[in-house]
Structure formats: structure tokens, C-alpha cells
Amino acid sequence: MRRLLIATAVTLAAMGGLVGLARSDAAFTAKTTTSVKFTAAPAFSSGGLYGWGDSSSGQTGAAASGSLATPTAVGSVTTWVRPAAGAGFACAARTDGTLWCWGANASGQLGLGDLAARTSGPVQIVGATTWTAVATGRQHACGVRSNGTLWCWGANASGQLGLGDTTDRTAPVQVGAVTTWRTVTAGTAYTCGLRSDGTIWCWGAGASGQLGLGTTTDRTAPVKIGTTTTWNAITAGAAYACATRTDGSLWCWGDNAAGQLGQGNTTTKLSPVRVGAGVWRTVSTGGQHTCAIGTDSSLWCWGANASGQLGLGDTTNRTSPVRVGSGTGWRTVTPGAQHSCATDTGNAVWCWGANASGQLGLGDTTGRTAPAQVPAFTARPIGSGPEANTTLAIA
């Protein structure tokens, strides 16, 4: 489901140097076009839940208000997996299949059957102990159960719950009768899911082409993107999305105002368009920026960069993938609204970008334009989101 973190303001040389220089697509292709079978994300072990950054609605799970500038434990439970953060709320599963949410709840996005905020920590969504995946948008969430069913709840003004209407729900409701959902991802007011047959389906707000259906029309129920059956993974940004196929090729579509689609321009795309000719191991989307890891474990980012969220040592937007330093030890990457965090092969956590709420976990509120290691902290999966100024981790 998701990813991890670590850190200390150690020498950047440990990651092979972290100020990136622009590369041509030809150079990038030569570096990463090895023949590879793209596989699912690695399974991470469970652990304790940590949160930092904006906690104005209690969304870190570790503070009822304000913000946290360093990773802070959420209780003492050590069976957490797969965290995800929305706008002012968060959700995470445990190894026993239970699902827990906390934070803001004005639209029922916590799935607890009411509109009351929960600022004192995680609260279980009762009724099922078979959750395997969860995704959070601005004010809605969706989850997949072990029987392949998909469930959504929260805000639904654009049909982002996929239930055929625009009525909010305060508790999980099953999306159709399909039992082949593999995973789900959520953007600001839209949702996409991947089925076991390799097809991608999207629904909700479509004004920026984020549904990938060739139109700008909202959809209140899942609609399949094209006829491709080799999709392997999908990630939703605020109003755009990216996905990989089993051959490792990367495709993006939707809003492109900051170049987040990686096409060398800022033109919106209504259907999936391939990003260069390279092969990628993993990709993740933020508010308006994208980061991906190549098959050689190199890190590349592109899109909006006003807060240094691309990690390139400056605040200039990029419309094509640009390598972050020269290191090849990156394991996972997770963008937030205007910040990014990544882990290396030693599970150290590195963060960069906006930091007004302490979302970089570095003990202060100073932004960074290049990766900085989170002190004395190692982690496995990291969770954030395109609407989040909060970071979560399993350690």
C-alpha cells in the first residue's frame, strides 16, 4: 500500500550527492531501459505508527492540535501497516485486518457513521476485519477488502465514491458487486482502482481529465480507461494520475499546469500518455509534483517546485523527469501536497520541500530544496497524500 521514512542532517554524500541536474530524455532512457518485469510493490512488515507535520485536526494521530516537527509515536500498538493521509484526516490498517481513521470528519470521511471529528487518535471502523488497502482523498476515502470488494465513504459531490449518485456517506458502502479489485488510489475529488485483470477504472471529478477517459465529464460510477489489460500500479495526484504497466513503462494524464505529467510541456492530457521511453520501478504523485524510482534505484522528480518539493536544490518547475542527485540507493518515495519523503535501502528517511508545519520531520519549520535525513529515525512504509501537509510512517 504505501511507504516509509528516516533521518538526520547527515552529509548528503551518503546518498551520492542530492542536488540534481537536468538530464535529457535520451540520457535518462539510456540509463534505465533495462528489460525488466515490473512487479507489485514490496510487502512491508508491520510496526509502530508515527506522525508529524500539520496536526490542526489531530491528523498526525499523535497530537490533538497544532503541529509536530519530529516523528512522534501514535500510541504503543506495533501492528500497523499501510498509512494514508488526506486533508486533515488519516487512515491506516493493522495486521489483523482492522481499519482505523482519525482527524477531521465534516463529510464523514472517517467512516465512523457520524460527522464528529476524532482528534485524540485512531478510531476503528467497525464491521469488518478484512481490509487490505486504503486510500484518502481530500474528504473521502476508499478501501479494498480481502474478498476483492471495494468500499468508499465521505464527501461525494463529484461522485468520487463511485456509488452512482452525489450523496455523502458517513460509513463504508460497497462500490458495485465486483470482487476483483486489487488496489485503490484517491485524488482531490476522484478515485481510481486497479482490478486483478490489469484494467484501471476511474470515477468522480473529471474537469482536468484526471479520469483518463478522454473527456472532462464527471462520473459517478467506475468507468474503464481504454482497453489496456497490463496496468500494474496507479497513483492519484490532486487532479492528475500516473500508472505503470507490467513492462515498466510509465503513463500520466490529467492536469498538467506545472508539468507534473512529465511531457516536457504544460498541456493537459485527457488520456494516458507515456512519460519518455524509460522503465520505472515505482512512481508516486503529490499535489502537482511527481517522483519516480528507476530500475537502477535512481530517483527522479518533476512538476511544481515552488517549495523545493522536487529536491533539486532550487524552486524552478520541471516539465520532464530530472534526476535527484546521482545516488542509486533509493527504495521508496512519497510526495505530499508540497513536500516529499523517501527511504533508502537502509530504511533511512529523507524529506524535502515545504515545512511550515514540520512535515519534513527535521525538528524545525524551515523548508528544504534538497533531501535532508530525518534524525535518528528509520522506517518502512511512508504515508502522505496530494492533499496532505502531514507525514505518517511505520517504524
Solvent accessible surface area in square Angstrom, and as a share of the most:
residue,aa,sasa,rsa
1,M,61,0.27
2,R,36,0.13
3,R,40,0.15
4,L,0,0.00
5,L,0,0.00
6,I,2,0.01
7,A,1,0.00
8,T,49,0.28
9,A,88,0.68
10,V,61,0.35
11,T,87,0.51
12,L,60,0.30
13,A,75,0.58
14,A,67,0.52
15,M,13,0.06
16,G,39,0.37
17,G,28,0.27
18,L,2,0.01
19,V,90,0.52
20,G,6,0.06
21,L,139,0.69
22,A,75,0.58
23,R,94,0.34
24,S,68,0.44
25,D,69,0.36
26,A,77,0.60
27,A,40,0.31
28,F,4,0.02
29,T,29,0.17
30,A,89,0.69
31,K,90,0.38
32,T,1,0.00
33,T,61,0.35
34,T,89,0.52
35,S,119,0.76
36,V,63,0.36
37,K,142,0.60
38,F,14,0.06
39,T,92,0.53
40,A,70,0.54
41,A,76,0.59
42,P,79,0.50
43,A,106,0.82
44,F,33,0.14
45,S,70,0.45
46,S,37,0.24
47,G,6,0.06
48,G,12,0.11
49,L,2,0.01
50,Y,58,0.22
51,G,0,0.00
52,W,0,0.00
53,G,0,0.00
54,D,29,0.15
55,S,0,0.00
56,S,73,0.47
57,S,30,0.19
58,G,0,0.00
59,Q,5,0.02
60,T,0,0.00
61,G,9,0.08
62,A,35,0.27
63,A,23,0.17
64,A,58,0.45
65,S,75,0.48
66,G,47,0.45
67,S,59,0.38
68,L,37,0.18
69,A,30,0.24
70,T,67,0.39
71,P,27,0.17
72,T,47,0.27
73,A,51,0.40
74,V,7,0.04
75,G,66,0.64
76,S,103,0.66
77,V,52,0.30
78,T,89,0.52
79,T,55,0.32
80,W,3,0.01
81,V,12,0.07
82,R,77,0.28
83,P,0,0.00
84,A,0,0.00
85,A,1,0.01
86,G,2,0.02
87,A,34,0.26
88,G,14,0.14
89,F,0,0.00
90,A,0,0.00
91,C,0,0.00
92,A,0,0.00
93,A,0,0.00
94,R,39,0.14
95,T,83,0.48
96,D,89,0.46
97,G,10,0.09
98,T,10,0.06
99,L,0,0.00
100,W,42,0.15
101,C,0,0.00
102,W,0,0.00
103,G,0,0.00
104,A,25,0.20
105,N,3,0.02
106,A,74,0.58
107,S,14,0.09
108,G,0,0.00
109,Q,1,0.01
110,L,0,0.00
111,G,3,0.03
112,L,35,0.18
113,G,46,0.44
114,D,50,0.26
115,L,107,0.53
116,A,53,0.41
117,A,59,0.46
118,R,56,0.20
119,T,53,0.31
120,S,113,0.73
121,G,6,0.06
122,P,31,0.20
123,V,50,0.29
124,Q,53,0.23
125,I,3,0.02
126,V,125,0.72
127,G,78,0.75
128,A,13,0.10
129,T,80,0.47
130,T,60,0.35
131,W,6,0.02
132,T,50,0.29
133,A,4,0.03
134,V,3,0.02
135,A,0,0.00
136,T,1,0.01
137,G,0,0.00
138,R,116,0.42
139,Q,64,0.28
140,H,0,0.00
141,A,0,0.00
142,C,0,0.00
143,G,0,0.00
144,V,3,0.02
145,R,40,0.15
146,S,77,0.50
147,N,94,0.48
148,G,9,0.09
149,T,6,0.04
150,L,0,0.00
151,W,46,0.16
152,C,0,0.00
153,W,0,0.00
154,G,0,0.00
155,A,14,0.11
156,N,0,0.00
157,A,85,0.66
158,S,24,0.15
159,G,0,0.00
160,Q,8,0.03
161,L,0,0.00
162,G,4,0.04
163,L,36,0.18
164,G,48,0.47
165,D,47,0.24
166,T,77,0.45
167,T,81,0.47
168,D,66,0.34
169,R,57,0.21
170,T,45,0.26
171,A,43,0.33
172,P,26,0.17
173,V,51,0.29
174,Q,58,0.26
175,V,3,0.02
176,G,55,0.53
177,A,88,0.68
178,V,45,0.26
179,T,78,0.45
180,T,60,0.35
181,W,9,0.03
182,R,101,0.37
183,T,39,0.23
184,V,7,0.04
185,T,8,0.05
186,A,3,0.02
187,G,0,0.00
188,T,24,0.14
189,A,22,0.17
190,Y,0,0.00
191,T,0,0.00
192,C,0,0.00
193,G,0,0.00
194,L,0,0.00
195,R,31,0.11
196,S,74,0.48
197,D,82,0.43
198,G,6,0.06
199,T,4,0.02
200,I,0,0.00
201,W,50,0.17
202,C,0,0.00
203,W,0,0.00
204,G,0,0.00
205,A,17,0.13
206,G,1,0.01
207,A,78,0.61
208,S,33,0.21
209,G,0,0.00
210,Q,10,0.05
211,L,3,0.01
212,G,3,0.03
213,L,36,0.18
214,G,36,0.34
215,T,52,0.31
216,T,74,0.43
217,T,75,0.44
218,D,67,0.35
219,R,66,0.24
220,T,48,0.28
221,A,45,0.35
222,P,30,0.19
223,V,46,0.26
224,K,78,0.33
225,I,6,0.03
226,G,52,0.50
227,T,121,0.71
228,T,34,0.20
229,T,79,0.46
230,T,62,0.36
231,W,4,0.01
232,N,11,0.05
233,A,38,0.29
234,I,18,0.09
235,T,16,0.09
236,A,4,0.03
237,G,0,0.00
238,A,20,0.15
239,A,23,0.18
240,Y,0,0.00
241,A,0,0.00
242,C,0,0.00
243,A,0,0.00
244,T,0,0.00
245,R,49,0.18
246,T,42,0.24
247,D,83,0.43
248,G,0,0.00
249,S,1,0.01
250,L,0,0.00
251,W,47,0.17
252,C,0,0.00
253,W,0,0.00
254,G,0,0.00
255,D,26,0.13
256,N,0,0.00
257,A,69,0.53
258,A,7,0.06
259,G,0,0.00
260,Q,0,0.00
261,L,0,0.00
262,G,6,0.05
263,Q,42,0.19
264,G,43,0.42
265,N,60,0.31
266,T,79,0.46
267,T,80,0.47
268,T,58,0.34
269,K,39,0.17
270,L,65,0.32
271,S,49,0.32
272,P,28,0.18
273,V,49,0.28
274,R,84,0.31
275,V,1,0.00
276,G,33,0.32
277,A,50,0.38
278,G,0,0.00
279,V,14,0.08
280,W,0,0.00
281,R,84,0.31
282,T,45,0.26
283,V,14,0.08
284,S,1,0.01
285,T,5,0.03
286,G,0,0.00
287,G,9,0.09
288,Q,69,0.30
289,H,0,0.00
290,T,0,0.00
291,C,0,0.00
292,A,0,0.00
293,I,0,0.00
294,G,0,0.00
295,T,39,0.22
296,D,43,0.22
297,S,20,0.13
298,S,0,0.00
299,L,0,0.00
300,W,0,0.00
301,C,0,0.00
302,W,0,0.00
303,G,0,0.00
304,A,14,0.11
305,N,0,0.00
306,A,76,0.59
307,S,32,0.21
308,G,0,0.00
309,Q,2,0.01
310,L,0,0.00
311,G,0,0.00
312,L,3,0.02
313,G,36,0.35
314,D,48,0.25
315,T,77,0.45
316,T,81,0.47
317,N,73,0.37
318,R,43,0.16
319,T,43,0.25
320,S,44,0.29
321,P,12,0.08
322,V,6,0.04
323,R,9,0.03
324,V,0,0.00
325,G,11,0.10
326,S,68,0.44
327,G,7,0.06
328,T,69,0.40
329,G,22,0.21
330,W,1,0.00
331,R,67,0.24
332,T,11,0.06
333,V,4,0.02
334,T,1,0.01
335,P,1,0.01
336,G,0,0.00
337,A,21,0.16
338,Q,84,0.37
339,H,0,0.00
340,S,0,0.00
341,C,1,0.00
342,A,0,0.00
343,T,0,0.00
344,D,17,0.09
345,T,101,0.59
346,G,58,0.56
347,N,41,0.21
348,A,13,0.10
349,V,0,0.00
350,W,3,0.01
351,C,0,0.00
352,W,0,0.00
353,G,0,0.00
354,A,19,0.15
355,N,3,0.02
356,A,88,0.69
357,S,25,0.16
358,G,0,0.00
359,Q,5,0.02
360,L,0,0.00
361,G,0,0.00
362,L,20,0.10
363,G,44,0.43
364,D,50,0.26
365,T,81,0.47
366,T,83,0.48
367,G,41,0.39
368,R,60,0.22
369,T,50,0.29
370,A,18,0.14
371,P,1,0.01
372,A,13,0.10
373,Q,28,0.12
374,V,0,0.00
375,P,56,0.35
376,A,105,0.82
377,F,22,0.09
378,T,81,0.47
379,A,2,0.02
380,R,52,0.19
381,P,4,0.02
382,I,0,0.00
383,G,0,0.00
384,S,1,0.01
385,G,4,0.04
386,P,10,0.06
387,E,33,0.15
388,A,1,0.01
389,N,60,0.31
390,T,2,0.01
391,T,0,0.00
392,L,0,0.00
393,A,0,0.00
394,I,0,0.00
395,A,35,0.27
